[in-house]
C-alpha cells in the first residue's frame, strides 16, 4: 500500500473570485505534484523522496506561495522557509529565511542528510546550499506581477498579510506512506507578504508545520503560522494518537476544528497515518489539496 497527499495552501478561496481557466491551472499544478510524488512510491521509492518530489513540483509552479511563486517581503525580496522529516528515524532538516535558493525543500533535505544540524537560517543556510551544489535562481525567476501588486498594497497599508488579496495561505506541502511502511512529510513557503524582522512561520519548525513519525502519522500544515506554532499543530496530532489512542481523524478534528479555532488559527493540513488513512482537514473557506492511492487520484479546492 502506498499513499500521497499534498496541499497548495488554505484560506479564503472563493468560487466567486475564481475563473474556470485559473481553476484549471491550479488543478494542473496539484495533479503534476501528485504525479511527481506518486510515481516514486509506485516504483518502491521512499516516502522521503516522494514528498520531496511533490514539493519540488509545487515550488516550481508559480501560483503557489513557495519557491518560484513566493510572496514579497518588506524589502521587496523573497525569504523562503522549508522543512522535511523522515518518520522512520525521526531525522529532520529545515531552512528558514533563504533567498534565491531555487528549491528550498532540497536545501531542507540536504540539511537533514548532509549536515549535523536540523535548522539553518539566512546567509548561513545559503552558504550551505552553495557548498552542496544546489541550484540558485536570480530575482527575476521569483518575480510575479500579482505578488508584486499584493506587496505594493501591503506596503501602502503597512500590513503584514498571509497572501493578501484573497486571504489565501499559499504554502505547499506533502505527506506520504511508502511500500516499506515509512512515513514522511515536507512543507515549503514564502511566508507572509511584506514580512519583516526575519519573521519565520510554522513551516520550517519541526512539530509545528511539519512532523512525521512511523508510529503515528505524517503531517504538513498551512495557515496562520504564528497560531500554528503556538498550537504545536503537527506534533499535537501525533501526540493525541500516540498517548491518547485517538484515530488520525479524531486527532485532526480536535486540533483543527477545536484547539486552533479557539485561538483564532485559520488554516488546515494534510495527514496520513501508518495504516494509510488520509485526512485533509481545514477550518478556512478552502484548501488546495489532493491525494493519490492505488484506486484514485483526487484534487479539490473548496469545502
Ligand atoms: N504557514 C505559513 C506561514 O505562516 C503560511 C501559509 O501556510 O501559507 O508562513
Boltz pocket constraint, residues with backbone or C-beta under 6 A from the ligand:
constraints:
  - pocket:
      binder: B
      contacts: [[A, 9], [A, 10], [A, 65], [A, 162], [A, 168], [A, 169], [A, 170], [A, 171], [A, 189], [A, 190], [A, 191], [A, 192], [A, 200], [A, 201], [A, 202], [A, 203], [A, 209], [A, 221], [A, 222], [A, 223], [A, 224], [A, 225], [A, 226], [A, 228], [A, 267]]
      max_distance: 6.0
